[in-house]
Amino acid sequence: MYLLLSAAGGKDKDMYFNQVEFGQRIRELRRTGGLTQEALSEELNISIDRLRKIECGSRGPSPDLLISPAAYFDVSTDYLLMGRDYVNLHSGKRLEGMLQELSGIIADLQDV
């Protein structure tokens, strides 16, 4: 199931929320952290049945269930919702800017 998150028309596939992928990210974080579904459901104060439905993608997150795992696993809500890694996304943009700046400096030096 996809949910359009863009108010501007949403032609960019990155602007869609996929609750199956959301559930897969939760499952991956849980497993990486060495937690059982029971342990994570207790940490998030939800039933194990609700967590199972979220992990399999048959149920989406409520706002509180978006914030709780983000805080618990120390990840961004962008990562949970869209799979975006904030650090890598912004590092790439900074790197592009630096490369453009360095290209300008090289061009200026060649003109001298």
DSSP file (Angstrom, degrees, kcal/mol; ACC not computed):
  #  RESIDUE AA STRUCTURE BP1 BP2  ACC     N-H-->O    O-->H-N    N-H-->O    O-->H-N    TCO  KAPPA ALPHA  PHI   PSI    X-CA   Y-CA   Z-CA
    1    1 A M              0   0    0      0, 0.0    18,-1.4     0, 0.0     2,-0.4   0.000 360.0 360.0 360.0 132.5    0.0    0.0    0.0
    2    2 A Y  E     -A   18   0A   0     16,-0.2     2,-0.4    17,-0.1    16,-0.2  -0.882 360.0-162.3-112.0 144.2    1.3    3.4   -1.0
    3    3 A L  E     -A   17   0A   0     14,-1.9    14,-2.9    -2,-0.4     2,-0.4  -0.994  22.7-126.7-125.4 125.0    0.3    6.8    0.6
    4    4 A L  E     +A   16   0A   0     -2,-0.4    12,-0.2    12,-0.2     6,-0.0  -0.557  25.9 179.6 -71.8 125.8    1.1   10.0   -1.3
    5    5 A L        +     0   0    0     10,-2.4     2,-0.5    -2,-0.4    -1,-0.1   0.421  52.3  93.1-105.4  -1.5    3.0   12.3    1.0
    6    6 A S    >   -     0   0    0      9,-0.3     3,-0.6     1,-0.1    -2,-0.0  -0.814  50.6-168.3 -99.7 128.8    3.4   15.2   -1.5
    7    7 A A  T 3  S+     0   0    0     -2,-0.5    -1,-0.1     1,-0.2    -3,-0.0   0.574  84.1  71.4 -82.9  -9.6    0.9   18.0   -1.6
    8    8 A A  T 3  S-     0   0    0      1,-0.0    -1,-0.2     0, 0.0     3,-0.1   0.249 127.4 -81.0 -93.6  12.6    2.4   19.2   -4.9
    9    9 A G    <   -     0   0    0     -3,-0.6    -2,-0.1     1,-0.1    -3,-0.1   0.002  54.2-123.2 113.6 -30.7    1.2   16.3   -7.0
   10   10 A G        +     0   0    0      1,-0.1    -1,-0.1    -5,-0.1    -4,-0.1   0.916  51.8 153.0  64.1  55.6    3.7   13.7   -6.2
   11   11 A K        +     0   0    0     -3,-0.1     2,-0.6     3,-0.0    -1,-0.1   0.665  54.0  90.4 -83.4 -16.4    5.3   12.6   -9.4
   12   12 A D  S >  S-     0   0    0      1,-0.2     3,-2.3     3,-0.0    -6,-0.1  -0.704  71.4-148.7 -83.5 119.3    8.5   11.6   -7.5
   13   13 A K  G >  S+     0   0    0     -2,-0.6     3,-1.6     1,-0.3    -1,-0.2   0.776  95.2  70.1 -58.7 -25.7    8.3    8.0   -6.4
   14   14 A D  G 3  S+     0   0    0      1,-0.3    -1,-0.3     3,-0.0    70,-0.1   0.625  87.3  67.3 -66.3 -10.6   10.4    9.0   -3.3
   15   15 A M  G <  S+     0   0    0     -3,-2.3   -10,-2.4     2,-0.1     2,-0.4   0.276  82.1  95.5 -94.4  11.9    7.4   10.9   -2.1
   16   16 A Y  E <   -A    4   0A   0     -3,-1.6     2,-0.5   -12,-0.2   -12,-0.2  -0.856  66.7-139.9-106.3 138.1    5.3    7.7   -1.4
   17   17 A F  E     -A    3   0A   0    -14,-2.9   -14,-1.9    -2,-0.4     2,-0.6  -0.829  14.2-165.3 -93.0 129.2    5.0    6.0    1.9
   18   18 A N  E  >  -A    2   0A   0     63,-0.6     4,-2.3    -2,-0.5   -16,-0.2  -0.952   7.7-162.3-116.7 111.3    5.1    2.2    1.6
   19   19 A Q  H  > S+     0   0    0    -18,-1.4     4,-2.2    -2,-0.6    38,-0.2   0.770  90.2  57.5 -69.4 -23.5    3.9    0.5    4.8
   20   20 A V  H  > S+     0   0    0    -19,-0.4     4,-2.1     2,-0.2    -1,-0.2   0.938 109.7  44.4 -67.1 -46.0    5.4   -2.8    3.8
   21   21 A E  H  > S+     0   0    0      2,-0.2     4,-2.3     1,-0.2    -2,-0.2   0.877 110.8  55.2 -65.8 -36.6    8.8   -1.2    3.5
   22   22 A F  H  X S+     0   0    0     -4,-2.3     4,-2.2     1,-0.2    -1,-0.2   0.946 109.1  47.5 -57.3 -48.4    8.2    0.7    6.8
   23   23 A G  H  X S+     0   0    0     -4,-2.2     4,-2.6     1,-0.2    -2,-0.2   0.872 109.5  53.3 -61.6 -37.8    7.5   -2.7    8.4
   24   24 A Q  H  X S+     0   0    0     -4,-2.1     4,-2.6     2,-0.2    -1,-0.2   0.885 108.1  50.5 -65.4 -38.0   10.7   -4.2    6.9
   25   25 A R  H  X S+     0   0    0     -4,-2.3     4,-2.5     2,-0.2    -2,-0.2   0.909 111.2  48.4 -66.5 -40.4   12.8   -1.3    8.3
   26   26 A I  H  X S+     0   0    0     -4,-2.2     4,-2.6     2,-0.2    -2,-0.2   0.939 112.8  48.4 -61.9 -46.6   11.3   -1.8   11.8
   27   27 A R  H  X S+     0   0    0     -4,-2.6     4,-2.8     1,-0.2     5,-0.2   0.918 111.6  49.7 -59.8 -44.4   12.0   -5.5   11.5
   28   28 A E  H  X S+     0   0    0     -4,-2.6     4,-2.8     1,-0.2     5,-0.2   0.921 112.0  47.2 -62.8 -44.7   15.6   -4.9   10.4
   29   29 A L  H  X S+     0   0    0     -4,-2.5     4,-2.0     2,-0.2    -1,-0.2   0.908 112.9  50.2 -62.5 -41.3   16.2   -2.5   13.2
   30   30 A R  H  <>S+     0   0    0     -4,-2.6     5,-2.7     2,-0.2    -2,-0.2   0.939 114.0  43.6 -62.6 -47.5   14.7   -4.9   15.7
   31   31 A R  H ><5S+     0   0    0     -4,-2.8     3,-1.6     1,-0.2    -2,-0.2   0.910 112.0  52.6 -66.8 -41.5   16.8   -7.8   14.5
   32   32 A T  H 3<5S+     0   0    0     -4,-2.8    -1,-0.2     1,-0.3    -2,-0.2   0.871 109.1  51.3 -60.7 -35.8   20.0   -5.8   14.3
   33   33 A G  T 3<5S-     0   0    0     -4,-2.0    -1,-0.3    -5,-0.2    -2,-0.2   0.459 115.8-118.6 -80.1  -0.4   19.4   -4.7   17.9
   34   34 A G  T < 5 +     0   0    0     -3,-1.6     2,-0.3     1,-0.2    -3,-0.2   0.799  64.4 145.2  70.5  29.1   19.0   -8.4   18.9
   35   35 A L      < -     0   0    0     -5,-2.7    -1,-0.2    -6,-0.2     2,-0.2  -0.747  44.4-136.4-102.6 147.5   15.4   -7.9   20.0
   36   36 A T     >  -     0   0    0     -2,-0.3     4,-2.4     1,-0.1     5,-0.2  -0.500  32.6-108.0 -85.0 166.0   12.5  -10.3   19.8
   37   37 A Q  H  > S+     0   0    0      1,-0.2     4,-2.6     2,-0.2     5,-0.2   0.894 122.1  53.8 -61.5 -38.0    9.1   -9.0   18.7
   38   38 A E  H  > S+     0   0    0      2,-0.2     4,-1.8     1,-0.2    -1,-0.2   0.925 108.9  47.4 -62.3 -45.2    7.9   -9.4   22.3
   39   39 A A  H  > S+     0   0    0      1,-0.2     4,-2.2     2,-0.2    -2,-0.2   0.917 114.6  45.7 -64.7 -43.5   10.8   -7.3   23.7
   40   40 A L  H  X S+     0   0    0     -4,-2.4     4,-2.6     1,-0.2     5,-0.2   0.908 109.3  54.5 -68.4 -39.7   10.3   -4.5   21.2
   41   41 A S  H  X>S+     0   0    0     -4,-2.6     5,-2.6    -5,-0.2     4,-0.6   0.887 110.0  48.2 -61.0 -36.4    6.5   -4.5   21.7
   42   42 A E  H ><5S+     0   0    0     -4,-1.8     3,-0.6     3,-0.2    -1,-0.2   0.915 110.9  50.3 -67.1 -42.9    7.2   -4.0   25.4
   43   43 A E  H 3<5S+     0   0    0     -4,-2.2    -2,-0.2     1,-0.2    -1,-0.2   0.874 116.5  41.1 -62.0 -37.6    9.7   -1.2   24.7
   44   44 A L  H 3<5S-     0   0    0     -4,-2.6    -1,-0.2    -5,-0.1    -2,-0.2   0.482 109.4-124.8 -90.4  -3.1    7.2    0.6   22.4
   45   45 A N  T <<5 +     0   0    0     -3,-0.6     2,-0.3    -4,-0.6    -3,-0.2   0.911  69.8 119.0  59.2  47.0    4.3   -0.1   24.7
   46   46 A I  S   <S-     0   0    0     -5,-2.6    -1,-0.2    -6,-0.1    -2,-0.1  -0.888  70.4 -90.1-132.1 165.0    2.2   -1.9   22.0
   47   47 A S     >  -     0   0    0     -2,-0.3     4,-2.0     1,-0.1     5,-0.2  -0.405  30.1-123.1 -73.9 154.0    0.8   -5.3   21.7
   48   48 A I  H  > S+     0   0    0      1,-0.2     4,-2.5     2,-0.2     5,-0.2   0.848 113.7  58.0 -64.5 -33.0    2.9   -8.0   20.0
   49   49 A D  H  > S+     0   0    0      2,-0.2     4,-2.2     1,-0.2    -1,-0.2   0.907 105.5  49.0 -63.3 -41.8    0.0   -8.5   17.5
   50   50 A R  H  > S+     0   0    0      2,-0.2     4,-2.2     1,-0.2    -2,-0.2   0.918 111.3  49.5 -63.9 -43.0    0.2   -4.8   16.5
   51   51 A L  H  X S+     0   0    0     -4,-2.0     4,-2.9     1,-0.2    -2,-0.2   0.912 109.4  51.8 -63.0 -41.9    4.0   -5.1   16.0
   52   52 A R  H  X S+     0   0    0     -4,-2.5     4,-2.0     1,-0.2     6,-0.2   0.917 110.0  49.0 -60.1 -43.4    3.6   -8.2   13.9
   53   53 A K  H  X>S+     0   0    0     -4,-2.2     5,-1.7     2,-0.2     6,-1.3   0.881 112.4  48.5 -64.9 -38.0    1.0   -6.5   11.7
   54   54 A I  H ><5S+     0   0    0     -4,-2.2     3,-0.9     4,-0.2    -2,-0.2   0.941 110.9  49.9 -66.4 -47.2    3.3   -3.5   11.3
   55   55 A E  H 3<5S+     0   0    0     -4,-2.9    -2,-0.2     1,-0.3    -1,-0.2   0.837 112.8  46.2 -63.5 -33.0    6.3   -5.7   10.4
   56   56 A C  H 3<5S-     0   0    0     -4,-2.0    -1,-0.3    -5,-0.2    -2,-0.2   0.568 114.7-117.3 -87.1  -7.2    4.4   -7.6    7.8
   57   57 A G  T <<5S+     0   0    0     -3,-0.9    -3,-0.2    -4,-0.7   -37,-0.2   0.560  83.6 115.6  88.8   8.7    3.0   -4.4    6.3
   58   58 A S  S   <S+     0   0    0     -5,-1.7     2,-0.4    -6,-0.2    -4,-0.2   0.565  79.2  39.5 -86.8  -6.9   -0.7   -5.1    7.0
   59   59 A R  S    S-     0   0    0     -6,-1.3    -2,-0.3   -40,-0.2    -1,-0.2  -0.997  75.7-143.7-142.1 136.2   -0.9   -2.1    9.4
   60   60 A G        -     0   0    0     -2,-0.4     2,-0.2     1,-0.1    -6,-0.1  -0.404  31.8 -90.0 -91.6 171.8    0.7    1.3    9.1
   61   61 A P        -     0   0    0      0, 0.0    -1,-0.1     0, 0.0     5,-0.1  -0.534  26.2-139.3 -84.4 147.0    2.1    3.4   11.9
   62   62 A S     >  -     0   0    0     -2,-0.2     4,-0.7     1,-0.1     3,-0.4  -0.562  40.2 -97.5 -87.0 165.9    0.2    6.0   14.0
   63   63 A P  H >> S+     0   0    0      0, 0.0     4,-1.7     0, 0.0     3,-0.9   0.890 126.3  49.7 -54.7 -41.0    2.1    9.2   14.8
   64   64 A D  H 3> S+     0   0    0      1,-0.3     4,-2.2     2,-0.2     0, 0.0   0.856 108.4  53.4 -66.8 -32.4    3.1    8.0   18.2
   65   65 A L  H 34 S+     0   0    0     -3,-0.4    -1,-0.3     1,-0.2     5,-0.1   0.518 106.8  53.4 -81.9  -3.9    4.3    4.7   16.7
   66   66 A L  H <X S+     0   0    0     -3,-0.9     4,-1.1    -4,-0.7    -2,-0.2   0.819 112.3  42.1 -88.6 -41.3    6.5    6.7   14.3
   67   67 A I  H  X S+     0   0    0     -4,-1.7     4,-2.6    -5,-0.2     5,-0.3   0.900 108.2  59.1 -74.2 -42.1    8.2    8.7   17.0
   68   68 A S  H  X S+     0   0    0     -4,-2.2     4,-2.7     1,-0.2     5,-0.2   0.930 109.8  39.5 -57.9 -52.2    8.7    5.9   19.5
   69   69 A P  H  > S+     0   0    0      0, 0.0     4,-2.8     0, 0.0     6,-0.2   0.860 113.5  56.4 -69.7 -30.7   10.8    3.6   17.3
   70   70 A A  H  X>S+     0   0    0     -4,-1.1     5,-2.0     2,-0.2     4,-0.7   0.939 113.8  40.1 -61.6 -45.1   12.7    6.5   15.9
   71   71 A A  H  <5S+     0   0    0     -4,-2.6     3,-0.3     3,-0.2    -1,-0.2   0.914 116.2  50.6 -68.3 -43.4   13.7    7.6   19.4
   72   72 A Y  H  <5S+     0   0    0     -4,-2.7    -2,-0.2    -5,-0.3    -1,-0.2   0.919 120.7  33.1 -62.8 -45.0   14.4    4.0   20.6
   73   73 A F  H  <5S-     0   0    0     -4,-2.8    -1,-0.2    -5,-0.2    -2,-0.2   0.457 106.7-124.0 -92.3  -1.1   16.6    3.1   17.6
   74   74 A D  T  <5 +     0   0    0     -4,-0.7     2,-0.3    -3,-0.3    -3,-0.2   0.933  66.6 129.3  56.6  51.0   18.1    6.6   17.3
   75   75 A V      < -     0   0    0     -5,-2.0    -1,-0.2    -6,-0.2     2,-0.1  -0.845  61.5 -98.4-125.3 164.8   17.1    7.0   13.6
   76   76 A S     >  -     0   0    0     -2,-0.3     4,-1.8     8,-0.2     5,-0.1  -0.469  21.9-125.2 -81.5 156.0   15.2    9.7   11.8
   77   77 A T  H  > S+     0   0    0      1,-0.2     4,-3.1     2,-0.2     5,-0.3   0.812 113.5  62.9 -67.2 -28.7   11.5    9.5   11.0
   78   78 A D  H  >>S+     0   0    0      2,-0.2     4,-2.8     1,-0.2     6,-1.2   0.902 102.7  49.5 -59.5 -40.3   12.5   10.1    7.4
   79   79 A Y  H  >5S+     0   0    0      4,-0.3     4,-1.6     3,-0.2    -2,-0.2   0.948 113.9  44.3 -64.1 -46.9   14.4    6.9    7.5
   80   80 A L  H  <5S+     0   0    0     -4,-1.8    -2,-0.2     1,-0.2   -55,-0.2   0.927 122.9  36.1 -64.4 -44.5   11.5    5.0    9.0
   81   81 A L  H  <5S+     0   0    0     -4,-3.1   -63,-0.6     1,-0.1    -2,-0.2   0.920 138.2  11.3 -74.9 -44.8    8.9    6.5    6.6
   82   82 A M  H  <5S-     0   0    0     -4,-2.8    -3,-0.2    -5,-0.3    -2,-0.2   0.503  93.2-115.9-118.2  -8.2   10.9    6.8    3.4
   83   83 A G     << +     0   0    0     -4,-1.6     2,-0.4    -5,-0.8    -4,-0.3   0.615  63.4 149.7  79.9  11.2   14.1    4.9    3.9
   84   84 A R        -     0   0    0     -6,-1.2     2,-0.9    -7,-0.1    -1,-0.3  -0.631  43.2-144.5 -83.8 132.6   16.1    8.0    3.5
   85   85 A D     >  -     0   0    0     -2,-0.4     4,-2.9     1,-0.2     5,-0.2  -0.855   9.8-158.7 -95.4 106.6   19.4    8.2    5.4
   86   86 A Y  H  > S+     0   0    0     -2,-0.9     4,-2.5     1,-0.2     5,-0.3   0.883  87.7  49.9 -54.6 -46.5   19.6   11.9    6.5
   87   87 A V  H  > S+     0   0    0      1,-0.2     4,-2.3     2,-0.2    -1,-0.2   0.942 115.5  41.6 -62.5 -48.9   23.4   11.8    7.0
   88   88 A N  H  > S+     0   0    0      2,-0.2     4,-2.2     1,-0.2    -1,-0.2   0.887 113.7  53.6 -66.8 -38.9   24.2   10.3    3.6
   89   89 A L  H  X S+     0   0    0     -4,-2.9     4,-1.4     1,-0.2    -2,-0.2   0.943 116.5  36.9 -60.5 -49.0   21.6   12.4    1.8
   90   90 A H  H  X S+     0   0    0     -4,-2.5     4,-2.2    -5,-0.2    -1,-0.2   0.801 113.2  56.9 -78.5 -28.8   23.0   15.7    3.1
   91   91 A S  H  X S+     0   0    0     -4,-2.3     4,-2.6    -5,-0.3    -1,-0.2   0.901 106.1  51.8 -65.5 -39.8   26.6   14.6    2.9
   92   92 A G  H  X S+     0   0    0     -4,-2.2     4,-2.2     2,-0.2    -2,-0.2   0.901 109.9  48.4 -62.9 -41.7   26.1   13.9   -0.8
   93   93 A K  H  X S+     0   0    0     -4,-1.4     4,-1.9     2,-0.2    -1,-0.2   0.899 112.3  48.9 -66.6 -40.3   24.7   17.3   -1.4
   94   94 A R  H  X S+     0   0    0     -4,-2.2     4,-2.3     2,-0.2    -2,-0.2   0.910 110.2  51.8 -64.3 -41.5   27.5   18.9    0.6
   95   95 A L  H  X S+     0   0    0     -4,-2.6     4,-2.5     1,-0.2    -2,-0.2   0.901 107.5  52.2 -62.7 -41.8   30.1   16.9   -1.4
   96   96 A E  H  X S+     0   0    0     -4,-2.2     4,-2.1     1,-0.2    -1,-0.2   0.916 110.1  49.1 -59.3 -43.5   28.5   18.0   -4.7
   97   97 A G  H  X S+     0   0    0     -4,-1.9     4,-2.2     1,-0.2    -2,-0.2   0.898 110.9  49.6 -63.0 -41.5   28.8   21.7   -3.6
   98   98 A M  H  X S+     0   0    0     -4,-2.3     4,-2.8     2,-0.2    -1,-0.2   0.895 109.2  52.1 -65.5 -39.9   32.4   21.2   -2.6
   99   99 A L  H  X S+     0   0    0     -4,-2.5     4,-2.3     2,-0.2    -1,-0.2   0.897 109.9  48.9 -63.4 -40.3   33.2   19.6   -6.0
  100  100 A Q  H  X S+     0   0    0     -4,-2.1     4,-1.9     2,-0.2    -1,-0.2   0.912 111.9  49.2 -64.4 -41.8   31.7   22.5   -7.8
  101  101 A E  H  X S+     0   0    0     -4,-2.2     4,-2.1     1,-0.2    -2,-0.2   0.922 111.7  48.1 -64.1 -44.1   33.6   24.9   -5.7
  102  102 A L  H  X S+     0   0    0     -4,-2.8     4,-2.6     1,-0.2    -1,-0.2   0.878 108.7  54.4 -64.2 -38.1   36.9   23.1   -6.3
  103  103 A S  H  X S+     0   0    0     -4,-2.3     4,-2.3     1,-0.2    -1,-0.2   0.891 108.5  49.7 -61.5 -39.6   36.2   23.0  -10.0
  104  104 A G  H  X S+     0   0    0     -4,-1.9     4,-2.3     2,-0.2    -2,-0.2   0.900 110.3  49.4 -65.8 -41.2   35.8   26.8   -9.9
  105  105 A I  H  X S+     0   0    0     -4,-2.1     4,-2.4     2,-0.2    -2,-0.2   0.919 111.3  49.3 -64.3 -44.1   39.1   27.2   -8.1
  106  106 A I  H  X S+     0   0    0     -4,-2.6     4,-2.1     1,-0.2    -2,-0.2   0.919 111.1  49.9 -62.0 -43.6   40.9   24.9  -10.6
  107  107 A A  H  X S+     0   0    0     -4,-2.3     4,-1.2     1,-0.2    -1,-0.2   0.905 110.9  49.4 -62.0 -41.1   39.4   26.9  -13.5
  108  108 A D  H  X S+     0   0    0     -4,-2.3     4,-0.7     1,-0.2    -1,-0.2   0.894 110.6  50.3 -64.6 -39.7   40.5   30.2  -11.9
  109  109 A L  H >< S+     0   0    0     -4,-2.4     3,-0.5     1,-0.2    -1,-0.2   0.853 107.7  53.3 -68.2 -34.3   44.0   28.8  -11.3
  110  110 A Q  H 3< S+     0   0    0     -4,-2.1    -1,-0.2     1,-0.2    -2,-0.2   0.785 104.6  56.3 -71.2 -26.2   44.3   27.7  -14.9
  111  111 A D  H 3<        0   0    0     -4,-1.2    -1,-0.2     1,-0.2    -2,-0.2   0.692 360.0 360.0 -77.0 -19.0   43.3   31.2  -16.1
  112  112 A V    <<        0   0    0     -4,-0.7    -1,-0.2    -3,-0.5    -2,-0.2   0.475 360.0 360.0 -78.9 360.0   46.3   32.7  -14.1
